[in-house]
């Protein structure tokens, strides 16, 4: 099942994607794709609905962040060995945790707006995990039971801001630096999150081409690890790191985004995003 939200910013309405790729309204079924809806019983009830019984939504609608009321946006740094190498940084012994501001969240096709003073705007295609049930101090073996689903994320970064100190948040949490979606794909449709192709293009040129098989720490390991340090709540997002091919790692010189550039990215089975740099 694919859940999404459509409409203008701040006015998004719940929907699902039918088997033909059409948008079907969930108005009257749920108030929104809220954290409460991500509970296993609620997801099962939605999955049992015949999509053809739901009203069709006109194509061309803007898609917003697929989950409302996200409480935490957690990111994992350097979680692909070859990405750590291109960044000139050691492969971590434990997951590196940092946070994006909730105000960084934006729809999958919304523009990226560079903050004042930005000079090194970069991209990072990532698999994002959406938590469905409360998780605290859980074991790796049970971690995926707490996952509602997965979606595509672009961990947009401003490298000059990021590297000004040991704290990355300044370069990661600017407004529009968290495109998420186009939809949440429920966990039952992703039998193995460690076997997904992931890619990103800039102006039609393939920059990132990887697979979640090469993660240093698996999705289950990440969810369990993070739950030791903060309670994970329904609707929380964990972005699991990016494969190689970011602008900062380009040789002989880094390549950064400029006004008018178009970024397109996707993950096998989870959809695709498209952002223009404002």
Number of C-alpha atoms within 10 A of each C-alpha: 19 24 25 27 29 23 14 13 13 8 9 19 21 25 28 28 19 17 11 6 9 16 26 21 23 22 13 9 12 16 11 21 24 17 21 17 21 23 19 17 10 12 17 14 10 18 15 9 11 9 19 11 9 18 13 17 14 10 8 9 12 16 24 29 26 29 24 19 15 19 15 17 22 20 25 20 18 26 25 24 19 19 22 19 14 17 16 10 11 12 17 15 8 11 20 14 18 16 18 25 18 19 13 18 22 22 26 28 21 22 19 26 17 22 14 6 9 16 15 20 24 21 26 22 32 27 28 25 28 28 27 27 20 16 23 18 16 17 16 16 10 14 21 20 15 24 28 24 25 26 26 29 32 30 27 23 25 27 21 15 19 17 13 11 11 7 13 20 18 19 24 24 23 22 19 24 30 27 26 32 30 28 28 28 26 24 21 11 14 16 9 12 20 17 13 16 16 23 23 27 19 20 13 11 10 13 21 21 16 21 20 25 15 15 20 21 24 17 24 19 18 24 27 23 21 22 19 14 11 11 13 26 20 24 28 22 26 28 30 29 27 31 26 25 23 21 22 20 17 15 9 6 9 12 15 18 22 16 11 13 15 18 24 21 26 25 22 14 15 23 17 22 23 21 21 19 16 13
